[in-house]
Amino acid sequence: MAKDGQPGAVTRFAPSPTGLLHLGHAYSALFAQSLAGEGGRFLLRIEDIDPGRCRPEYEAAIYQDLEWLGLRWEAGVRRQSEHMDDYARALERLDGMGLVYPCFCTRAEIGAEIERSGAAPHGPDGPVYPGTCRGLPRAEAQARIAAGEAHALRLDMARAAAAAGPLAWHDRERGRMEARPEIFGDVVLARKDTPTGYHLAVTVDDRIQGITLVTRGEDLLPATHVHRLLQALLGLETPEYRHHRLLTDDEGRRLAKRHDSLSIRSLRERGRTAEEVRAMAGFGGT
């Protein structure tokens, strides 16, 4: 049985190799492993879709740190950069449903448009994109793409939500959650130089890896609204979710990769044992 009394599950830990793992990552990985439980499976995924920030030395450090902590995962680590075809097929399906459009706006142009509107709605990620490019004629959009203009591929949220209808998911701590993906507006699914974005990639990955329980920090709870919508549109099964607390520093700030003093490597180099670091992450005696 898993730590919270539920049957064994298929869980995953999915870090990005953009820096060294810290105590918060240790907590998240140990949390996911603990909820896999007896008879369950614990998987590892490397979310390396951002070539500008991801580094091979950080990926190597992820394996070293997790092994040092005593974590063991199934063979066959999924690296997102090796599966762009999977995301392309999902994007093509959404495009075939008439739910994707190219956006040529720069961040500065979006900011200026929002400022001119005076009362732009805010979502979990800040001001919601005002839909400037949503009505571009298809021929014009295709011509600009052919000319090599930088662009993002956005989900037409209103049409997508209407196509999917009412949706919900189950969170093991919070119970039934009604999906309200419209709070995000027209989210970015991919960019010209990055064939997939976070929302699309993790939704596809979780299905391909057979994840039955998604565990992650409560900061990502809002993103589940979008992921539930994408699951419905792509005909994918919906896993259960469990969003855990976030570890903070002495001043109450959420731990981030800039907290070098609390990186697992730093703690190890200062003589901390794996047992001590596990205890610092809240998993003493496990």
DRENDOTOR-648969 format. One record per residue (C-alpha): residue in three letters; x, y, z. Coordinates in pm, whole numbers, plus 50000, padded with zeros to 5 digits. Example, Ala and Ser with C-alpha at 12.3 -4.5 7.8 and 13.67 -1.06 7.14 Angstrom:
// DRENDOTOR-648969
<res=ALA; c1=51230; c2=49550; c3=50780>;
<res=SER; c1=51367; c2=49894; c3=50714>;
***
This chain:
// DRENDOTOR-648969
<res=MET; c1=50000; c2=50000; c3=50000>;
<res=ALA; c1=50107; c2=50359; c3=49942>;
<res=LYS; c1=50190; c2=50592; c3=50227>;
<res=ASP; c1=49841; c2=50752; c3=50230>;
<res=GLY; c1=49662; c2=50417; c3=50236>;
<res=GLN; c1=49584; c2=50400; c3=49864>;
<res=PRO; c1=49671; c2=50100; c3=49645>;
<res=GLY; c1=50001; c2=50096; c3=49459>;
<res=ALA; c1=50025; c2=50342; c3=49170>;
<res=VAL; c1=50250; c2=50439; c3=48881>;
<res=THR; c1=50415; c2=50766; c3=48980>;
<res=ARG; c1=50697; c2=50975; c3=48837>;
<res=PHE; c1=50954; c2=51241; c3=48921>;
<res=ALA; c1=51017; c2=51476; c3=48630>;
<res=PRO; c1=51296; c2=51731; c3=48688>;
<res=SER; c1=51442; c2=51970; c3=48431>;
<res=PRO; c1=51823; c2=51965; c3=48397>;
<res=THR; c1=51860; c2=52342; c3=48432>;
<res=GLY; c1=52045; c2=52343; c3=48764>;
<res=LEU; c1=52131; c2=52131; c3=49066>;
<res=LEU; c1=51857; c2=51955; c3=49259>;
<res=HIS; c1=51778; c2=52105; c3=49601>;
<res=LEU; c1=51589; c2=51990; c3=49911>;
<res=GLY; c1=51256; c2=52069; c3=49749>;
<res=HIS; c1=51337; c2=51830; c3=49465>;
<res=ALA; c1=51439; c2=51566; c3=49718>;
<res=TYR; c1=51102; c2=51604; c3=49890>;
<res=SER; c1=50913; c2=51580; c3=49560>;
<res=ALA; c1=51102; c2=51270; c3=49444>;
<res=LEU; c1=51069; c2=51093; c3=49779>;
<res=PHE; c1=50700; c2=51188; c3=49791>;
<res=ALA; c1=50636; c2=51037; c3=49448>;
<res=GLN; c1=50823; c2=50719; c3=49538>;
<res=SER; c1=50635; c2=50683; c3=49866>;
<res=LEU; c1=50296; c2=50709; c3=49696>;
<res=ALA; c1=50387; c2=50445; c3=49439>;
<res=GLY; c1=50356; c2=50208; c3=49733>;
<res=GLU; c1=50374; c2=49831; c3=49743>;
<res=GLY; c1=50307; c2=49685; c3=49401>;
<res=GLY; c1=50342; c2=50024; c3=49236>;
<res=ARG; c1=50604; c2=50166; c3=49001>;
<res=PHE; c1=50823; c2=50476; c3=49031>;
<res=LEU; c1=50948; c2=50628; c3=48704>;
<res=LEU; c1=51191; c2=50903; c3=48613>;
<res=ARG; c1=51148; c2=51156; c3=48333>;
<res=ILE; c1=51392; c2=51425; c3=48222>;
<res=GLU; c1=51206; c2=51734; c3=48100>;
<res=ASP; c1=51469; c2=51878; c3=47869>;
<res=ILE; c1=51268; c2=52054; c3=47599>;
<res=ASP; c1=51446; c2=52388; c3=47655>;
<res=PRO; c1=51785; c2=52351; c3=47480>;
<res=GLY; c1=51890; c2=52700; c3=47585>;
<res=ARG; c1=51880; c2=52619; c3=47958>;
<res=CYS; c1=51925; c2=52242; c3=47986>;
<res=ARG; c1=52278; c2=52110; c3=48039>;
<res=PRO; c1=52412; c2=51751; c3=48026>;
<res=GLU; c1=52612; c2=51807; c3=48345>;
<res=TYR; c1=52291; c2=51889; c3=48531>;
<res=GLU; c1=52123; c2=51576; c3=48396>;
<res=ALA; c1=52418; c2=51368; c3=48515>;
<res=ALA; c1=52390; c2=51535; c3=48856>;
<res=ILE; c1=52021; c2=51442; c3=48876>;
<res=TYR; c1=52102; c2=51071; c3=48849>;
<res=GLN; c1=52390; c2=51101; c3=49096>;
<res=ASP; c1=52187; c2=51291; c3=49356>;
<res=LEU; c1=51883; c2=51063; c3=49337>;
<res=GLU; c1=52094; c2=50749; c3=49361>;
<res=TRP; c1=52284; c2=50894; c3=49657>;
<res=LEU; c1=51952; c2=50961; c3=49831>;
<res=GLY; c1=51863; c2=50595; c3=49787>;
<res=LEU; c1=51596; c2=50642; c3=49521>;
<res=ARG; c1=51549; c2=50365; c3=49267>;
<res=TRP; c1=51340; c2=50393; c3=48953>;
<res=GLU; c1=51243; c2=50163; c3=48671>;
<res=ALA; c1=51482; c2=50127; c3=48380>;
<res=GLY; c1=51405; c2=50334; c3=48074>;
<res=VAL; c1=51424; c2=50703; c3=48167>;
<res=ARG; c1=51212; c2=50911; c3=47930>;
<res=ARG; c1=51395; c2=51216; c3=47795>;
<res=GLN; c1=51155; c2=51461; c3=47634>;
<res=SER; c1=51409; c2=51578; c3=47376>;
<res=GLU; c1=51405; c2=51226; c3=47226>;
<res=HIS; c1=51028; c2=51217; c3=47171>;
<res=MET; c1=50940; c2=51527; c3=46971>;
<res=ASP; c1=50744; c2=51314; c3=46723>;
<res=ASP; c1=50498; c2=51221; c3=46999>;
<res=TYR; c1=50426; c2=51587; c3=47071>;
<res=ALA; c1=50406; c2=51672; c3=46700>;
<res=ARG; c1=50135; c2=51409; c3=46650>;
<res=ALA; c1=49933; c2=51546; c3=46941>;
<res=LEU; c1=49970; c2=51901; c3=46811>;
<res=GLU; c1=49866; c2=51789; c3=46464>;
<res=ARG; c1=49552; c2=51631; c3=46607>;
<res=LEU; c1=49457; c2=51952; c3=46787>;
<res=ASP; c1=49529; c2=52153; c3=46475>;
<res=GLY; c1=49308; c2=51919; c3=46273>;
<res=MET; c1=49026; c2=52000; c3=46514>;
<res=GLY; c1=49068; c2=52369; c3=46435>;
<res=LEU; c1=49189; c2=52450; c3=46788>;
<res=VAL; c1=49541; c2=52581; c3=46720>;
<res=TYR; c1=49651; c2=52911; c3=46570>;
<res=PRO; c1=49987; c2=53085; c3=46520>;
<res=CYS; c1=50064; c2=53394; c3=46726>;
<res=PHE; c1=50332; c2=53635; c3=46601>;
<res=CYS; c1=50317; c2=53877; c3=46895>;
<res=THR; c1=50633; c2=53948; c3=47091>;
<res=ARG; c1=50616; c2=53968; c3=47469>;
<res=ALA; c1=50655; c2=54346; c3=47442>;
<res=GLU; c1=50364; c2=54369; c3=47197>;
<res=ILE; c1=50146; c2=54155; c3=47420>;
<res=GLY; c1=50233; c2=54374; c3=47719>;
<res=ALA; c1=50150; c2=54689; c3=47526>;
<res=GLU; c1=49817; c2=54548; c3=47409>;
<res=ILE; c1=49726; c2=54447; c3=47764>;
<res=GLU; c1=49821; c2=54793; c3=47891>;
<res=ARG; c1=49604; c2=54959; c3=47624>;
<res=SER; c1=49308; c2=54741; c3=47719>;
<res=GLY; c1=49322; c2=54877; c3=48073>;
<res=ALA; c1=49132; c2=54585; c3=48229>;
<res=ALA; c1=49293; c2=54266; c3=48102>;
<res=PRO; c1=49189; c2=53957; c3=48299>;
<res=HIS; c1=49456; c2=53787; c3=48507>;
<res=GLY; c1=49519; c2=53415; c3=48520>;
<res=PRO; c1=49753; c2=53195; c3=48725>;
<res=ASP; c1=50049; c2=53304; c3=48509>;
<res=GLY; c1=49963; c2=53675; c3=48506>;
<res=PRO; c1=49766; c2=53881; c3=48251>;
<res=VAL; c1=49580; c2=53664; c3=48002>;
<res=TYR; c1=49685; c2=53688; c3=47637>;
<res=PRO; c1=49428; c2=53914; c3=47464>;
<res=GLY; c1=49393; c2=53700; c3=47151>;
<res=THR; c1=49550; c2=53952; c3=46915>;
<res=CYS; c1=49640; c2=53695; c3=46646>;
<res=ARG; c1=49339; c2=53469; c3=46691>;
<res=GLY; c1=49151; c2=53621; c3=46401>;
<res=LEU; c1=49436; c2=53641; c3=46150>;
<res=PRO; c1=49333; c2=53511; c3=45806>;
<res=ARG; c1=49479; c2=53165; c3=45753>;
<res=ALA; c1=49653; c2=53265; c3=45430>;
<res=GLU; c1=49827; c2=53556; c3=45600>;
<res=ALA; c1=49936; c2=53337; c3=45891>;
<res=GLN; c1=50073; c2=53069; c3=45658>;
<res=ALA; c1=50262; c2=53329; c3=45455>;
<res=ARG; c1=50426; c2=53470; c3=45767>;
<res=ILE; c1=50524; c2=53124; c3=45884>;
<res=ALA; c1=50669; c2=53045; c3=45541>;
<res=ALA; c1=50870; c2=53368; c3=45562>;
<res=GLY; c1=51034; c2=53238; c3=45879>;
<res=GLU; c1=50871; c2=53473; c3=46130>;
<res=ALA; c1=50903; c2=53374; c3=46493>;
<res=HIS; c1=50573; c2=53254; c3=46630>;
<res=ALA; c1=50402; c2=53051; c3=46899>;
<res=LEU; c1=50123; c2=52800; c3=46847>;
<res=ARG; c1=49837; c2=52876; c3=47083>;
<res=LEU; c1=49529; c2=52680; c3=47185>;
<res=ASP; c1=49203; c2=52860; c3=47108>;
<res=MET; c1=49078; c2=52816; c3=47461>;
<res=ALA; c1=48715; c2=52916; c3=47409>;
<res=ARG; c1=48670; c2=52674; c3=47120>;
<res=ALA; c1=48864; c2=52399; c3=47297>;
<res=ALA; c1=48662; c2=52428; c3=47619>;
<res=ALA; c1=48338; c2=52427; c3=47422>;
<res=ALA; c1=48446; c2=52117; c3=47230>;
<res=ALA; c1=48540; c2=51929; c3=47548>;
<res=GLY; c1=48245; c2=52032; c3=47764>;
<res=PRO; c1=48244; c2=52020; c3=48147>;
<res=LEU; c1=48546; c2=51840; c3=48292>;
<res=ALA; c1=48677; c2=51737; c3=48634>;
<res=TRP; c1=48957; c2=51537; c3=48792>;
<res=HIS; c1=49022; c2=51373; c3=49129>;
<res=ASP; c1=49287; c2=51501; c3=49368>;
<res=ARG; c1=49364; c2=51261; c3=49651>;
<res=GLU; c1=49378; c2=51544; c3=49904>;
<res=ARG; c1=49119; c2=51787; c3=49768>;
<res=GLY; c1=48867; c2=51547; c3=49616>;
<res=ARG; c1=48672; c2=51628; c3=49299>;
<res=MET; c1=48807; c2=51931; c3=49117>;
<res=GLU; c1=48611; c2=52110; c3=48845>;
<res=ALA; c1=48833; c2=52201; c3=48551>;
<res=ARG; c1=48836; c2=52569; c3=48454>;
<res=PRO; c1=49107; c2=52591; c3=48187>;
<res=GLU; c1=48967; c2=52919; c3=48055>;
<res=ILE; c1=49139; c2=53100; c3=48342>;
<res=PHE; c1=49465; c2=53062; c3=48146>;
<res=GLY; c1=49343; c2=53205; c3=47818>;
<res=ASP; c1=49500; c2=53084; c3=47493>;
<res=VAL; c1=49800; c2=52893; c3=47629>;
<res=VAL; c1=50113; c2=52832; c3=47423>;
<res=LEU; c1=50148; c2=52470; c3=47307>;
<res=ALA; c1=50469; c2=52508; c3=47103>;
<res=ARG; c1=50698; c2=52766; c3=46946>;
<res=LYS; c1=50880; c2=52793; c3=46615>;
<res=ASP; c1=51212; c2=52688; c3=46770>;
<res=THR; c1=51068; c2=52466; c3=47045>;
<res=PRO; c1=50832; c2=52200; c3=46902>;
<res=THR; c1=50645; c2=52156; c3=47228>;
<res=GLY; c1=50572; c2=52341; c3=47550>;
<res=TYR; c1=50525; c2=52222; c3=47906>;
<res=HIS; c1=50148; c2=52170; c3=47900>;
<res=LEU; c1=50142; c2=51956; c3=47587>;
<res=ALA; c1=50456; c2=51757; c3=47667>;
<res=VAL; c1=50364; c2=51650; c3=48019>;
<res=THR; c1=50010; c2=51556; c3=47917>;
<res=VAL; c1=50140; c2=51330; c3=47640>;
<res=ASP; c1=50425; c2=51193; c3=47854>;
<res=ASP; c1=50204; c2=51095; c3=48146>;
<res=ARG; c1=49981; c2=50889; c3=47916>;
<res=ILE; c1=50267; c2=50723; c3=47729>;
<res=GLN; c1=50441; c2=50633; c3=48055>;
<res=GLY; c1=50117; c2=50497; c3=48199>;
<res=ILE; c1=50119; c2=50731; c3=48499>;
<res=THR; c1=49817; c2=50663; c3=48721>;
<res=LEU; c1=49899; c2=50916; c3=48995>;
<res=VAL; c1=50062; c2=51250; c3=48915>;
<res=THR; c1=50239; c2=51392; c3=49219>;
<res=ARG; c1=50383; c2=51744; c3=49207>;
<res=GLY; c1=50404; c2=52069; c3=49399>;
<res=GLU; c1=50094; c2=52271; c3=49477>;
<res=ASP; c1=50235; c2=52553; c3=49262>;
<res=LEU; c1=50143; c2=52336; c3=48962>;
<res=LEU; c1=49785; c2=52274; c3=49074>;
<res=PRO; c1=49647; c2=52545; c3=48839>;
<res=ALA; c1=49819; c2=52383; c3=48540>;
<res=THR; c1=49606; c2=52073; c3=48594>;
<res=HIS; c1=49307; c2=52266; c3=48458>;
<res=VAL; c1=49484; c2=52286; c3=48120>;
<res=HIS; c1=49613; c2=51930; c3=48133>;
<res=ARG; c1=49265; c2=51793; c3=48199>;
<res=LEU; c1=49138; c2=51979; c3=47893>;
<res=LEU; c1=49419; c2=51846; c3=47673>;
<res=GLN; c1=49350; c2=51492; c3=47794>;
<res=ALA; c1=48987; c2=51525; c3=47688>;
<res=LEU; c1=49072; c2=51672; c3=47347>;
<res=LEU; c1=49336; c2=51407; c3=47275>;
<res=GLY; c1=49125; c2=51116; c3=47401>;
<res=LEU; c1=49364; c2=51032; c3=47685>;
<res=GLU; c1=49282; c2=50870; c3=48018>;
<res=THR; c1=49295; c2=51096; c3=48323>;
<res=PRO; c1=49523; c2=50997; c3=48613>;
<res=GLU; c1=49465; c2=51086; c3=48975>;
<res=TYR; c1=49656; c2=51380; c3=49119>;
<res=ARG; c1=49820; c2=51468; c3=49449>;
<res=HIS; c1=49967; c2=51817; c3=49486>;
<res=HIS; c1=50206; c2=51841; c3=49779>;
<res=ARG; c1=50333; c2=52129; c3=49990>;
<res=LEU; c1=50639; c2=52328; c3=49889>;
<res=LEU; c1=50954; c2=52348; c3=50098>;
<res=THR; c1=51067; c2=52698; c3=50190>;
<res=ASP; c1=51382; c2=52862; c3=50324>;
<res=ASP; c1=51420; c2=53034; c3=50662>;
<res=GLU; c1=51250; c2=53345; c3=50524>;
<res=GLY; c1=50952; c2=53155; c3=50391>;
<res=ARG; c1=51054; c2=53173; c3=50025>;
<res=ARG; c1=50997; c2=52870; c3=49805>;
<res=LEU; c1=51319; c2=52681; c3=49739>;
<res=ALA; c1=51462; c2=52735; c3=49391>;
<res=LYS; c1=51773; c2=52627; c3=49204>;
<res=ARG; c1=51940; c2=52954; c3=49299>;
<res=HIS; c1=51955; c2=52828; c3=49661>;
<res=ASP; c1=52297; c2=52669; c3=49614>;
<res=SER; c1=52348; c2=52620; c3=49987>;
<res=LEU; c1=52052; c2=52382; c3=49994>;
<res=SER; c1=52142; c2=52186; c3=49683>;
<res=ILE; c1=52180; c2=51814; c3=49741>;
<res=ARG; c1=52534; c2=51826; c3=49607>;
<res=SER; c1=52630; c2=52109; c3=49843>;
<res=LEU; c1=52484; c2=51930; c3=50143>;
<res=ARG; c1=52670; c2=51612; c3=50049>;
<res=GLU; c1=52999; c2=51799; c3=50005>;
<res=ARG; c1=52953; c2=51955; c3=50350>;
<res=GLY; c1=52941; c2=51610; c3=50505>;
<res=ARG; c1=52568; c2=51548; c3=50537>;
<res=THR; c1=52466; c2=51185; c3=50504>;
<res=ALA; c1=52187; c2=51067; c3=50277>;
<res=GLU; c1=51980; c2=50984; c3=50584>;
<res=GLU; c1=52024; c2=51336; c3=50718>;
<res=VAL; c1=51923; c2=51496; c3=50390>;
<res=ARG; c1=51619; c2=51273; c3=50363>;
<res=ALA; c1=51523; c2=51380; c3=50714>;
<res=MET; c1=51576; c2=51748; c3=50625>;
<res=ALA; c1=51333; c2=51691; c3=50336>;
<res=GLY; c1=51078; c2=51541; c3=50575>;
<res=PHE; c1=51140; c2=51175; c3=50505>;
<res=GLY; c1=51343; c2=51062; c3=50805>;
<res=GLY; c1=51322; c2=50693; c3=50873>;
<res=THR; c1=51180; c2=50603; c3=50533>;
***
